[in-house]
Amino acid sequence: MRFEVLPGLPPYGPPAVSFTQNGPREWREGQVVCFYPSDSEPWVGNFLGGLTRFSAVLNHPNGSDVIVIAMGEAVIVDPETRSLRDSIGSQIEEIFVLEEEKFVVFRSIVDFCAMAADNTKWHSPRISWDGFRNLTRRGLELSGEAWTPIEDAWVPFKLDLSNGQCLDAIYQTDMSRAREVVQKPTPKS
């Protein structure tokens, strides 16, 4: 095991390495993870997180890094150097691990992104105005429904998981129909 999710900050030992947007001096407790590097002593990381309720910790498909998702904020950590390699997103609500294809797909509130074993990424266009439901994966295709307030409805979509392309994104469709409103100046009296 390369990591262990802890129930809280340990009351003993060296202080946790704090991974926050506000720097290392922010000390509130978040998602606490103990890392077990192969060439050094174990260490504890404290990840404060983002804006959703979803948290998870998993091995990166590259086999050396770890992906930490703390309350929706997803980052890539190098356990050997105790450093953040990359930030993935801050509103993650779900993940799909595609072990055979060696990548992880992250679902946010309005779109998707993916990280492959070779650290290549893709990011889909914005698909939904606010949320998804009835998601089903068949091979490298993800289908489901995305919300549109314009029609007050859930609209079907399909996402190509190999590259993030979505040709039937309702958000994009609604925005393409939008027209600029120009106000005429009011005449002076």
C-alpha positions, -999 to +999 in steps of 0.1 A: +000+000+000+014+034-010-011+055+010-037+053+037-066+076+044-066+087+080-096+096+101-079+129+111-047+147+117-023+126+139-018+142+174+019+131+173+049+131+150+059+157+124+032+181+113+012+173+082+022+188+049-006+212+042-018+214+006-040+245+004-046+274-020-038+298+009-004+283+016+012+262+043+000+283+072-036+273+069-041+245+095-077+234+094-083+197+089-093+183+055-088+150+038-058+135+056-036+109+038-005+091+050+020+084+022+045+055+023+073+065-002+097+037-012+129+058-004+120+078+027+099+078+059+061+079+058+046+114+058+011+129+062-006+153+038-036+175+047-058+184+017-084+211+024-105+206-006-130+223-028-168+228-031-184+193-034-189+164-010-169+139-031-135+127-017-113+098-028-077+087-030-064+064-057-032+054-075-025+075-106-025+053-138+012+061-142+020+039-112+041+064-093+018+093-083-013+094-062-046+113-071-062+129-041-097+143-043-107+163-012-143+176-013-142+179-050-107+194-055-085+169-074-047+170-073-018+148-083+008+142-056+043+128-059+047+108-026+085+106-031+091+144-032+061+154-011+050+178-038+019+186-059+025+177-095-007+191-110-042+203-102-071+186-120-102+205-109-122+219-080-158+207-085-153+169-090-184+149-080-175+114-094-147+095-111-145+066-135-114+045-134-107+029-168-080+004-158-077-013-192-072+020-209-050+033-181-068+066-174-092+082-150-122+103-159-134+131-136-170+144-137-176+179-124-209+197-121-209+208-158-181+189-177-156+161-177-118+158-178-094+128-179-058+120-169-039+092-186-009+071-175+014+092-196+001+124-179-018+135-211-052+151-204-083+160-222-111+183-211-146+182-225-166+212-235-191+224-210-220+199-215-246+208-188-259+240-173-260+223-138-255+186-132-259+152-148-280+121-142-284+085-156-248+081-166-239+048-183-206+037-196-202+013-225-166+009-235-152+043-244-187+060-246-204+077-217-240+085-221-265+103-198-286+134-194-275+170-189-297+198-175-309+228-194-329+256-177-339+270-212-361+240-218-364+231-181-354+195-190-328+168-189-314+162-224-294+132-236-258+134-245-229+111-254-192+117-246-163+100-263-140+090-234-110+086-256-108+123-263-135+142-245-155+151-276-192+157-271-212+168-301-246+170-284-238+191-254-269+210-245-250+239-230-232+245-263-264+242-282-282+267-260-253+291-262-252+289-300-288+300-301-282+330-279-282+364-295-266+396-283-290+422-269-280+457-277-298+485-259-305+516-278-293+548-261-321+568-245-327+601-261-317+631-240-344+656-232 
